Amino acid sequence: MAEILTIPKKLAQKGDLILVPRADYEEMIKIKKRLLWEEKDTDEAIRVFEKERKTGKLRKAYSFSEILGGRKS
């Protein structure tokens, strides 16, 4: 006897349904979590940058050696 899969109308009316192997689904969830974390981290970096820019704490560097504390060009 063939296995039967019943999809409730409530789910079927929300749009396309797809079936994926569990391992693939779990990998997609991991990627989604990582991307959300990276987005939050980027948002925090932008917030700090804007705050420091407004308070005048940022300096311009014209070379990488200036950033590392070398002499100015």
SULHUBEL-V860648 format. One record per helix or strand of 3 or more residues. SS is the DSSP state (H for helix, E for strand). FROM is the first residue (numbers start at 1). TO is the last residue. If there is no record, write none. Layout:
ss: (SS | SS)
from: (FROM | FROM)
to: (TO | TO)
This chain:
ss: (H | H | H)
from: (9 | 22 | 64)
to: (12 | 55 | 67)
